[in-house]
Amino acid sequence: YYQKAFGAFASVVNMSVFPGNVFWVDSGQTDTGADTAGFGVHPDAPFLTIDFAVGQCTANQGDVIFVMPGHAETVSAAAGLDLDVAGITVIGIGDGAATPTITLDTANTADIDVDAANITVENIHFIAGFADIAAAIDVNADDFTLRRCRFSESATDLNALIWVQDAAAGGSDRITIEDCQAIGLLDAANTHFVNFA
């Protein structure tokens, strides 16, 4: 992680935990951040979206993306967020109302795709903001881990029919879901929280 000290540069410590690149994402830093090369390597000049940060990662070297407290991102189309670089970890920082959020809206096909193996997502609040989203997280690769995440619906009839979908039989082995919360799943049309094909 980064350690800040007054009058000094931030430094990376404990590379045994995060041996690869470390990127930072914060939608609230529009004045000092950008989805542009040269940003994202310091929390004071972060990338603005997780999807852009994923594209800067290198496969299977232990890259991690830290998502800052209060970050808010919207997914409005199929594969609007594509986790397609193997071996990365996305970690949200913050608790309660400060937990980073990803809201799915605009179309019932809006989803987050997991298209590479060995990906972990931790401490993100996923929110359904459209009616009958078919499958919010579409898992198409092996060894996906979802840990300490929260799932909710923004209102009655704004819902995900399925939150986590193993896309095809044999398409994704060894999915792990740990210590997650599904809150206020209000709509009678909901079918599964997790569905394994």
MDAnalysis code that builds the backbone (N, CA, C; Angstrom):
import MDAnalysis as mda
import numpy as np

u = mda.Universe.empty(591, n_residues=197, atom_resindex=np.repeat(np.arange(197), 3), trajectory=True)
u.add_TopologyAttr("name", ["N", "CA", "C"] * 197)
u.add_TopologyAttr("resid", np.arange(1, 198))
u.add_TopologyAttr("resname", ["TYR", "TYR", "GLN", "LYS", "ALA", "PHE", "GLY", "ALA", "PHE", "ALA", "SER", "VAL", "VAL", "ASN", "MET", "SER", "VAL", "PHE", "PRO", "GLY", "ASN", "VAL", "PHE", "TRP", "VAL", "ASP", "SER", "GLY", "GLN", "THR", "ASP", "THR", "GLY", "ALA", "ASP", "THR", "ALA", "GLY", "PHE", "GLY", "VAL", "HIS", "PRO", "ASP", "ALA", "PRO", "PHE", "LEU", "THR", "ILE", "ASP", "PHE", "ALA", "VAL", "GLY", "GLN", "CYS", "THR", "ALA", "ASN", "GLN", "GLY", "ASP", "VAL", "ILE", "PHE", "VAL", "MET", "PRO", "GLY", "HIS", "ALA", "GLU", "THR", "VAL", "SER", "ALA", "ALA", "ALA", "GLY", "LEU", "ASP", "LEU", "ASP", "VAL", "ALA", "GLY", "ILE", "THR", "VAL", "ILE", "GLY", "ILE", "GLY", "ASP", "GLY", "ALA", "ALA", "THR", "PRO", "THR", "ILE", "THR", "LEU", "ASP", "THR", "ALA", "ASN", "THR", "ALA", "ASP", "ILE", "ASP", "VAL", "ASP", "ALA", "ALA", "ASN", "ILE", "THR", "VAL", "GLU", "ASN", "ILE", "HIS", "PHE", "ILE", "ALA", "GLY", "PHE", "ALA", "ASP", "ILE", "ALA", "ALA", "ALA", "ILE", "ASP", "VAL", "ASN", "ALA", "ASP", "ASP", "PHE", "THR", "LEU", "ARG", "ARG", "CYS", "ARG", "PHE", "SER", "GLU", "SER", "ALA", "THR", "ASP", "LEU", "ASN", "ALA", "LEU", "ILE", "TRP", "VAL", "GLN", "ASP", "ALA", "ALA", "ALA", "GLY", "GLY", "SER", "ASP", "ARG", "ILE", "THR", "ILE", "GLU", "ASP", "CYS", "GLN", "ALA", "ILE", "GLY", "LEU", "LEU", "ASP", "ALA", "ALA", "ASN", "THR", "HIS", "PHE", "VAL", "ASN", "PHE", "ALA"])
u.atoms.positions = np.array([
    [0.831, -1.192, 0.000],
    [0.000, 0.000, 0.000],
    [0.865, 1.240, 0.000],
    [0.226, 2.385, -0.189],
    [0.946, 3.654, -0.168],
    [0.927, 4.210, 1.244],
    [2.011, 4.844, 1.607],
    [2.086, 5.510, 2.893],
    [2.438, 6.966, 2.638],
    [1.618, 7.874, 3.128],
    [1.892, 9.296, 2.948],
    [2.594, 9.846, 4.186],
    [3.547, 10.714, 3.940],
    [4.234, 11.379, 5.038],
    [4.314, 12.860, 4.708],
    [4.150, 13.714, 5.707],
    [4.162, 15.155, 5.483],
    [5.489, 15.579, 4.860],
    [5.403, 16.294, 3.745],
    [6.597, 16.813, 3.107],
    [7.414, 15.786, 2.352],
    [6.823, 14.601, 2.138],
    [7.587, 13.544, 1.459],
    [6.722, 12.916, 0.387],
    [7.358, 12.182, -0.504],
    [6.623, 11.450, -1.516],
    [5.949, 10.235, -0.893],
    [4.836, 9.800, -1.505],
    [4.230, 8.543, -1.076],
    [5.141, 7.399, -1.483],
    [5.132, 6.339, -0.701],
    [5.996, 5.203, -1.025],
    [5.210, 3.914, -0.941],
    [5.616, 2.932, -1.723],
    [4.990, 1.621, -1.704],
    [5.724, 0.759, -0.706],
    [4.948, 0.066, 0.139],
    [5.559, -0.834, 1.104],
    [4.939, -2.211, 0.966],
    [5.614, -3.205, 1.491],
    [5.170, -4.589, 1.522],
    [4.849, -5.118, 0.133],
    [5.860, -5.219, -0.678],
    [5.693, -5.702, -2.041],
    [5.408, -7.195, -2.099],
    [5.546, -7.899, -0.972],
    [5.163, -9.311, -0.959],
    [3.651, -9.466, -1.066],
    [2.908, -8.442, -0.643],
    [1.450, -8.481, -0.737],
    [0.990, -8.005, -2.113],
    [1.594, -6.923, -2.629],
    [1.234, -6.361, -3.922],
    [2.486, -6.265, -4.792],
    [2.876, -7.369, -5.414],
    [4.148, -7.382, -6.146],
    [4.100, -6.681, -7.497],
    [2.911, -6.447, -8.034],
    [2.807, -5.838, -9.353],
    [2.551, -4.344, -9.274],
    [1.932, -3.811, -10.317],
    [1.563, -2.395, -10.342],
    [0.440, -2.124, -9.357],
    [0.444, -0.926, -8.782],
    [-0.631, -0.469, -7.904],
    [-1.255, 0.758, -8.552],
    [-2.571, 0.676, -8.816],
    [-3.296, 1.783, -9.421],
    [-4.390, 2.273, -8.472],
    [-4.761, 3.539, -8.647],
    [-5.768, 4.185, -7.802],
    [-6.882, 4.738, -8.678],
    [-8.126, 4.611, -8.187],
    [-9.301, 5.085, -8.920],
    [-10.170, 5.900, -7.970],
    [-10.601, 7.074, -8.423],
    [-11.461, 7.927, -7.600],
    [-12.239, 8.876, -8.503],
    [-13.523, 8.625, -8.652],
    [-14.362, 9.461, -9.518],
    [-14.509, 10.880, -8.986],
    [-14.240, 11.087, -7.708],
    [-14.398, 12.402, -7.113],
    [-13.222, 13.339, -7.335],
    [-12.167, 12.862, -7.999],
    [-10.969, 13.674, -8.199],
    [-10.873, 14.199, -9.631],
    [-11.975, 14.747, -10.140],
    [-11.983, 15.219, -11.524],
    [-11.041, 16.403, -11.746],
    [-10.669, 17.097, -10.682],
    [-9.750, 18.226, -10.842],
    [-8.295, 17.780, -10.937],
    [-7.949, 16.649, -10.319],
    [-6.549, 16.201, -10.324],
    [-6.351, 14.827, -10.949],
    [-7.425, 14.164, -11.340],
    [-7.322, 12.829, -11.919],
    [-7.819, 12.801, -13.347],
    [-7.522, 11.699, -14.055],
    [-7.972, 11.553, -15.439],
    [-7.762, 10.119, -15.889],
    [-8.602, 9.677, -16.824],
    [-8.396, 8.386, -17.484],
    [-7.419, 8.577, -18.634],
    [-6.173, 8.816, -18.272],
    [-5.120, 9.137, -19.226],
    [-3.818, 8.553, -18.709],
    [-2.960, 8.124, -19.629],
    [-1.638, 7.648, -19.234],
    [-0.923, 8.711, -18.406],
    [-0.218, 8.260, -17.386],
    [0.474, 9.173, -16.491],
    [-0.273, 9.418, -15.201],
    [-1.552, 9.078, -15.166],
    [-2.339, 9.179, -13.943],
    [-2.474, 7.777, -13.324],
    [-3.153, 7.714, -12.189],
    [-3.492, 6.428, -11.601],
    [-2.451, 5.813, -10.701],
    [-1.232, 6.348, -10.655],
    [-0.189, 5.726, -9.841],
    [-0.079, 6.359, -8.454],
    [-0.905, 7.347, -8.177],
    [-0.902, 8.016, -6.871],
    [-2.347, 8.367, -6.526],
    [-2.753, 8.217, -5.259],
    [-4.154, 8.497, -4.907],
    [-4.569, 9.946, -5.101],
    [-3.607, 10.861, -5.167],
    [-3.951, 12.270, -5.390],
    [-4.107, 12.616, -6.873],
    [-3.724, 11.711, -7.753],
    [-3.888, 11.908, -9.202],
    [-4.353, 10.588, -9.811],
    [-5.567, 10.163, -9.460],
    [-6.013, 8.813, -9.812],
    [-6.632, 8.728, -11.202],
    [-6.870, 7.487, -11.630],
    [-7.784, 7.270, -12.735],
    [-9.195, 7.553, -12.228],
    [-10.130, 7.773, -13.160],
    [-11.508, 8.088, -12.774],
    [-12.445, 6.894, -12.871],
    [-12.044, 5.838, -13.602],
    [-12.911, 4.656, -13.746],
    [-12.109, 3.380, -13.565],
    [-12.787, 2.381, -13.039],
    [-12.172, 1.067, -12.858],
    [-11.847, 0.456, -14.212],
    [-12.741, 0.609, -15.175],
    [-12.529, -0.012, -16.485],
    [-11.235, 0.487, -17.125],
    [-10.958, 1.779, -17.021],
    [-9.711, 2.300, -17.583],
    [-8.516, 1.721, -16.832],
    [-8.618, 1.641, -15.518],
    [-7.516, 1.095, -14.721],
    [-7.220, -0.352, -15.104],
    [-8.271, -1.135, -15.339],
    [-8.077, -2.527, -15.747],
    [-7.231, -2.591, -17.016],
    [-7.494, -1.694, -17.949],
    [-6.767, -1.681, -19.208],
    [-5.298, -1.328, -19.075],
    [-4.908, -0.768, -17.913],
    [-3.499, -0.426, -17.688],
    [-2.737, -1.554, -16.995],
    [-3.454, -2.594, -16.572],
    [-2.831, -3.693, -15.834],
    [-2.109, -4.661, -16.766],
    [-1.184, -5.403, -16.190],
    [-0.462, -6.461, -16.887],
    [-0.892, -7.796, -16.304],
    [-1.187, -8.751, -17.152],
    [-1.731, -10.033, -16.718],
    [-0.766, -10.789, -15.817],
    [-1.334, -11.354, -14.772],
    [-0.672, -12.355, -13.922],
    [0.642, -11.895, -13.296],
    [0.707, -10.602, -12.935],
    [1.874, -10.151, -12.178],
    [1.480, -9.570, -10.816],
    [0.207, -9.760, -10.452],
    [-0.235, -9.313, -9.140],
    [-0.641, -7.864, -9.071],
    [-1.079, -7.279, -10.180],
    [-1.519, -5.879, -10.164],
    [-2.767, -5.715, -9.298],
    [-2.846, -4.588, -8.614],
    [-3.999, -4.296, -7.769],
    [-4.517, -2.902, -8.091],
    [-5.841, -2.776, -8.066],
    [-6.516, -1.491, -8.266],
    [-7.228, -1.148, -6.962],
    [-6.829, -0.045, -6.333],
    [-7.508, 0.434, -5.136],
    [-8.550, 1.464, -5.554],
    [-9.785, 1.270, -5.093],
    [-10.891, 2.166, -5.416],
    [-11.206, 2.976, -4.155],
    [-11.113, 4.275, -4.270],
    [-11.149, 5.147, -3.099],
    [-12.550, 5.276, -2.494],
    [-12.625, 5.633, -1.210],
    [-13.924, 5.843, -0.571],
    [-14.756, 6.877, -1.326],
    [-16.042, 6.586, -1.480],
    [-16.950, 7.510, -2.155],
    [-16.944, 7.416, -3.666],
    [-16.057, 6.598, -4.234],
    [-16.052, 6.437, -5.692],
    [-17.422, 5.949, -6.154],
    [-17.916, 6.514, -7.255],
    [-19.197, 6.102, -7.832],
    [-19.021, 5.928, -9.328],
    [-19.376, 4.759, -9.811],
    [-19.218, 4.438, -11.227],
    [-20.526, 3.833, -11.735],
    [-20.841, 4.105, -13.002],
    [-22.077, 3.619, -13.596],
    [-21.758, 2.703, -14.765],
    [-22.464, 1.578, -14.816],
    [-22.369, 0.641, -15.941],
    [-23.717, 0.667, -16.639],
    [-23.727, 1.073, -17.918],
    [-24.986, 1.320, -18.621],
    [-25.199, 0.435, -19.839],
    [-24.294, -0.503, -20.086],
    [-24.413, -1.353, -21.273],
    [-23.799, -2.714, -20.977],
    [-24.043, -3.656, -21.861],
    [-23.408, -4.968, -21.734],
    [-21.901, -4.795, -21.748],
    [-21.228, -5.465, -20.805],
    [-19.772, -5.374, -20.663],
    [-19.315, -3.928, -20.451],
    [-20.152, -3.129, -19.813],
    [-19.790, -1.744, -19.530],
    [-18.577, -1.637, -18.622],
    [-18.346, -2.669, -17.842],
    [-17.094, -2.843, -17.104],
    [-16.622, -4.248, -17.418],
    [-15.435, -4.367, -18.027],
    [-14.916, -5.670, -18.441],
    [-13.631, -5.964, -17.685],
    [-13.705, -6.920, -16.786],
    [-12.519, -7.371, -16.056],
    [-11.854, -8.445, -16.918],
    [-10.965, -8.003, -17.790],
    [-10.438, -8.881, -18.839],
    [-8.910, -8.989, -18.817],
    [-8.297, -8.705, -17.668],
    [-6.862, -8.891, -17.505],
    [-6.657, -9.878, -16.365],
    [-6.037, -11.004, -16.642],
    [-5.927, -12.096, -15.676],
    [-5.086, -11.703, -14.467],
    [-5.502, -12.219, -13.313],
    [-4.683, -12.123, -12.119],
    [-4.723, -10.799, -11.399],
    [-5.692, -9.944, -11.691],
    [-5.758, -8.646, -11.022],
    [-6.685, -8.711, -9.810],
    [-6.505, -7.746, -8.912],
    [-7.362, -7.607, -7.739],
    [-7.894, -6.181, -7.694],
    [-9.202, -6.047, -7.476],
    [-9.856, -4.740, -7.330],
    [-10.332, -4.651, -5.888],
    [-9.831, -3.663, -5.148],
    [-10.145, -3.538, -3.725],
    [-10.772, -2.177, -3.463],
    [-11.999, -2.187, -2.967],
    [-12.637, -0.951, -2.544],
    [-12.193, -0.572, -1.143],
    [-11.964, 0.714, -0.927],
    [-11.575, 1.238, 0.388],
    [-12.759, 2.029, 0.942],
    [-13.088, 1.797, 2.198],
    [-14.188, 2.525, 2.817],
    [-15.259, 1.577, 3.333],
    [-16.042, 2.069, 4.262],
    [-17.108, 1.289, 4.883],
    [-18.407, 2.076, 4.854],
    [-19.524, 1.362, 5.028],
    [-20.821, 2.017, 5.077],
    [-21.094, 2.828, 3.837],
    [-21.558, 4.052, 4.018],
    [-21.899, 4.910, 2.887],
    [-20.685, 5.318, 2.071],
    [-19.480, 5.151, 2.610],
    [-18.260, 5.507, 1.883],
    [-17.743, 4.367, 1.010],
    [-18.370, 3.200, 1.083],
    [-17.939, 2.084, 0.245],
    [-18.092, 2.460, -1.222],
    [-17.110, 2.197, -2.068],
    [-17.248, 2.513, -3.497],
    [-18.449, 1.792, -4.112],
    [-19.151, 2.481, -5.023],
    [-20.351, 1.920, -5.630],
    [-20.205, 1.767, -7.138],
    [-20.841, 0.714, -7.645],
    [-21.042, 0.533, -9.083],
    [-22.530, 0.334, -9.287],
    [-23.155, 1.240, -10.044],
    [-24.586, 1.178, -10.305],
    [-24.827, 0.732, -11.741],
    [-25.672, -0.271, -11.916],
    [-26.054, -0.738, -13.246],
    [-27.383, -0.108, -13.604],
    [-27.421, 0.599, -14.765],
    [-28.655, 1.291, -15.134],
    [-28.833, 1.313, -16.648],
    [-29.837, 1.996, -17.117],
    [-30.103, 2.324, -18.527],
    [-30.687, 1.164, -19.345],
    [-30.212, -0.062, -19.120],
    [-30.691, -1.213, -19.909],
    [-30.636, -2.472, -19.072],
    [-31.545, -3.422, -19.342],
    [-31.509, -4.667, -18.571],
    [-30.380, -5.587, -19.012],
    [-29.648, -5.196, -20.050],
    [-28.466, -5.946, -20.483],
    [-27.173, -5.405, -19.880],
    [-27.269, -4.325, -19.119],
    [-26.069, -3.775, -18.481],
    [-25.455, -4.831, -17.582],
    [-24.138, -5.019, -17.707],
    [-23.500, -5.999, -16.842],
    [-22.002, -5.754, -16.734],
    [-21.430, -6.443, -15.779],
    [-19.985, -6.461, -15.564],
    [-19.506, -7.830, -16.009],
    [-18.581, -7.871, -16.947],
    [-18.062, -9.148, -17.436],
    [-16.755, -9.491, -16.739],
    [-16.622, -10.750, -16.396],
    [-15.352, -11.284, -15.895],
    [-14.841, -12.200, -16.989],
    [-13.900, -11.699, -17.786],
    [-13.456, -12.403, -18.990],
    [-12.017, -12.902, -18.917],
    [-11.420, -12.863, -17.726],
    [-10.069, -13.396, -17.551],
    [-10.009, -14.120, -16.205],
    [-9.094, -15.047, -16.103],
    [-9.009, -15.905, -14.923],
    [-8.308, -15.209, -13.755],
    [-8.541, -15.759, -12.568],
    [-7.800, -15.392, -11.355],
    [-8.022, -13.939, -10.944],
    [-9.260, -13.476, -11.039],
    [-9.597, -12.099, -10.671],
    [-10.325, -12.090, -9.329],
    [-9.972, -11.122, -8.486],
    [-10.619, -10.944, -7.191],
    [-11.192, -9.532, -7.103],
    [-12.416, -9.430, -6.586],
    [-13.063, -8.139, -6.334],
    [-13.476, -8.115, -4.868],
    [-13.082, -7.055, -4.162],
    [-13.375, -6.948, -2.735],
    [-13.989, -5.596, -2.394],
    [-14.965, -5.627, -1.482],
    [-15.505, -4.430, -0.839],
    [-16.008, -3.380, -1.830],
    [-16.860, -3.820, -2.739],
    [-17.558, -2.927, -3.665],
    [-19.059, -3.084, -3.410],
    [-19.799, -1.974, -3.465],
    [-21.258, -1.999, -3.335],
    [-21.864, -1.925, -4.733],
    [-22.507, -3.014, -5.154],
    [-23.161, -3.085, -6.462],
    [-24.638, -2.738, -6.282],
    [-25.145, -1.838, -7.141],
    [-26.521, -1.349, -7.011],
    [-27.253, -1.553, -8.335],
    [-28.424, -2.182, -8.277],
    [-29.278, -2.302, -9.457],
    [-30.098, -1.027, -9.588],
    [-29.991, -0.387, -10.758],
    [-30.712, 0.858, -10.995],
    [-31.572, 0.802, -12.234],
    [-31.961, -0.417, -12.640],
    [-32.834, -0.598, -13.803],
    [-33.658, -1.856, -13.567],
    [-34.786, -1.969, -14.243],
    [-35.681, -3.103, -14.026],
    [-35.162, -4.376, -14.703],
    [-35.151, -5.454, -13.927],
    [-34.912, -6.805, -14.451],
    [-33.590, -6.941, -15.199],
    [-32.515, -6.435, -14.606],
    [-31.180, -6.667, -15.180],
    [-30.956, -8.165, -15.252],
    [-30.599, -8.653, -16.424],
    [-30.593, -10.108, -16.663],
    [-29.578, -10.824, -15.788],
    [-28.351, -10.360, -15.784],
    [-27.293, -10.974, -14.974],
    [-26.224, -9.908, -14.759],
    [-26.134, -9.408, -13.553],
    [-25.314, -8.222, -13.300],
    [-23.821, -8.496, -13.440],
    [-23.358, -9.606, -12.891],
    [-21.942, -9.986, -12.997],
    [-21.885, -11.293, -13.772],
    [-21.343, -11.227, -14.973],
    [-21.333, -12.344, -15.920],
    [-19.931, -12.961, -15.915],
    [-19.800, -14.135, -15.303],
    [-18.489, -14.751, -15.095],
    [-18.202, -15.742, -16.212],
    [-17.129, -15.479, -16.963],
    [-16.774, -16.297, -18.122],
    [-15.373, -16.888, -18.015],
    [-14.790, -16.892, -16.812],
    [-13.416, -17.368, -16.652],
    [-13.270, -18.011, -15.275],
    [-12.211, -18.805, -15.122],
    [-12.002, -19.582, -13.901],
    [-11.460, -18.742, -12.751],
    [-11.702, -19.241, -11.534],
    [-11.075, -18.732, -10.306],
    [-11.402, -17.271, -10.033],
    [-12.669, -16.952, -10.148],
    [-13.143, -15.614, -9.791],
    [-13.520, -15.614, -8.321],
    [-13.066, -14.575, -7.586],
    [-13.388, -14.434, -6.166],
    [-14.074, -13.095, -5.930],
    [-15.169, -13.160, -5.187],
    [-15.954, -11.984, -4.815],
    [-16.009, -11.982, -3.299],
    [-15.462, -10.939, -2.676],
    [-15.296, -10.978, -1.224],
    [-15.747, -9.661, -0.590],
    [-16.510, -9.756, 0.483],
    [-16.956, -8.603, 1.283],
    [-17.647, -7.536, 0.440],
    [-18.457, -7.956, -0.521],
    [-19.197, -7.009, -1.365],
    [-20.647, -6.932, -0.919],
    [-21.297, -5.834, -1.282],
    [-22.696, -5.619, -0.944],
    [-23.496, -5.477, -2.232],
    [-24.723, -5.994, -2.223],
    [-25.602, -5.968, -3.388],
    [-26.949, -5.435, -2.941],
    [-27.443, -4.393, -3.649],
    [-28.741, -3.837, -3.281],
    [-29.449, -3.313, -4.519],
    [-30.723, -2.995, -4.325],
    [-31.546, -2.437, -5.392],
    [-31.942, -1.026, -4.994],
    [-31.881, -0.103, -5.952],
    [-32.119, 1.296, -5.621],
    [-33.583, 1.589, -5.309],
    [-34.498, 0.749, -5.806],
    [-35.925, 0.906, -5.524],
    [-36.642, -0.359, -5.978],
    [-37.870, -0.521, -5.516],
    [-38.683, -1.623, -6.013],
    [-38.787, -1.530, -7.530],
    [-38.656, -2.672, -8.197],
    [-38.715, -2.784, -9.661],
    [-37.447, -2.275, -10.359],
    [-36.459, -1.859, -9.607],
    [-35.134, -1.611, -10.172],
    [-34.243, -2.686, -9.578],
    [-34.020, -3.738, -10.340],
    [-33.535, -4.973, -9.736],
    [-32.684, -5.788, -10.704],
    [-31.934, -6.718, -10.143],
    [-31.202, -7.704, -10.936],
    [-31.887, -9.047, -10.767],
    [-32.264, -9.661, -11.864],
    [-32.850, -10.999, -11.782],
    [-31.836, -11.975, -11.202],
    [-30.593, -11.861, -11.666],
    [-29.483, -12.665, -11.165],
    [-28.328, -11.708, -10.888],
    [-27.707, -11.814, -9.739],
    [-26.563, -10.955, -9.457],
    [-25.270, -11.538, -10.009],
    [-25.010, -12.821, -9.771],
    [-23.763, -13.444, -10.238],
    [-24.127, -14.652, -11.085],
    [-23.707, -14.634, -12.337],
    [-24.083, -15.680, -13.290],
    [-22.836, -16.371, -13.844],
    [-22.745, -17.683, -13.633],
    [-21.767, -18.513, -14.340],
    [-22.336, -18.674, -15.740],
    [-21.691, -18.058, -16.714],
    [-22.317, -17.829, -18.016],
    [-22.681, -19.093, -18.777],
    [-21.861, -20.127, -18.697],
    [-22.125, -21.344, -19.459],
    [-21.582, -22.532, -18.694],
    [-22.216, -23.670, -18.861],
    [-21.763, -24.880, -18.179],
    [-20.298, -25.130, -18.508],
    [-19.468, -25.247, -17.484],
    [-18.047, -25.461, -17.690],
    [-17.286, -24.210, -18.070],
    [-17.986, -23.076, -18.147],
    [-17.330, -21.847, -18.595],
    [-16.496, -21.173, -17.530],
    [-16.794, -21.446, -16.270],
    [-16.050, -20.798, -15.180],
    [-16.037, -21.720, -13.976],
    [-14.899, -22.291, -13.706],
    [-14.736, -23.184, -12.565],
    [-14.194, -22.417, -11.365],
    [-14.514, -22.942, -10.185],
    [-13.958, -22.463, -8.919],
    [-14.282, -20.992, -8.649],
    [-15.541, -20.639, -8.738],
    [-15.998, -19.324, -8.283],
    [-16.088, -19.361, -6.760],
    [-15.539, -18.328, -6.117],
    [-15.603, -18.226, -4.661],
    [-16.327, -16.939, -4.288],
    [-17.330, -17.057, -3.417],
    [-18.067, -15.898, -2.929],
    [-18.034, -15.953, -1.411],
    [-17.425, -14.932, -0.781],
    [-17.207, -14.944, 0.660],
    [-17.720, -13.664, 1.301],
    [-18.453, -13.800, 2.390],
    [-18.783, -12.684, 3.274],
    [-19.437, -11.517, 2.540],
    [-20.359, -11.835, 1.629],
    [-21.091, -10.797, 0.894],
    [-22.474, -10.605, 1.494],
    [-23.081, -9.448, 1.220],
    [-24.413, -9.130, 1.716],
    [-25.333, -8.789, 0.557],
    [-26.503, -9.400, 0.548],
    [-27.567, -9.026, -0.381],
    [-28.648, -8.333, 0.442],
    [-28.886, -7.046, 0.157],
    [-29.739, -6.217, 1.007],
    [-30.938, -5.712, 0.219],
    [-32.125, -5.875, 0.781],
    [-33.317, -5.261, 0.219],
    [-33.618, -5.688, -1.200],
    [-33.539, -6.991, -1.461],
    [-33.887, -7.473, -2.799],
    [-35.405, -7.500, -2.884],
    [-35.947, -6.443, -3.461],
    [-37.355, -6.103, -3.260],
    [-38.302, -6.710, -4.276],
    [-37.812, -7.127, -5.423],
    [-38.696, -7.425, -6.537],
    [-38.999, -8.909, -6.654],
    [-40.263, -9.241, -6.866],
    [-40.665, -10.645, -6.969],
    [-40.087, -11.322, -8.195],
    [-39.611, -10.546, -9.175],
    [-39.057, -11.133, -10.395],
    [-37.650, -11.688, -10.197],
    [-36.980, -11.310, -9.084],
    [-35.641, -11.837, -8.840],
    [-35.669, -13.354, -8.837],
    [-34.685, -13.990, -9.468],
    [-34.666, -15.456, -9.530],
    [-33.537, -16.073, -8.721],
    [-32.313, -15.529, -8.835],
    [-31.176, -16.071, -8.114],
    [-30.253, -14.949, -7.649],
    [-29.604, -15.142, -6.547],
    [-28.448, -14.282, -6.234],
    [-27.244, -14.808, -7.012],
    [-27.022, -16.118, -6.956],
    [-25.949, -16.770, -7.722],
    [-26.580, -17.884, -8.534],
    [-26.215, -17.943, -9.811],
    [-26.733, -19.015, -10.665],
    [-25.569, -19.676, -11.400],
    [-25.365, -20.969, -11.142],
    [-24.327, -21.723, -11.835],
    [-24.952, -22.507, -12.980],
    [-24.496, -22.203, -14.198],
    [-25.081, -22.885, -15.354],
    [-24.864, -24.380, -15.298],
])
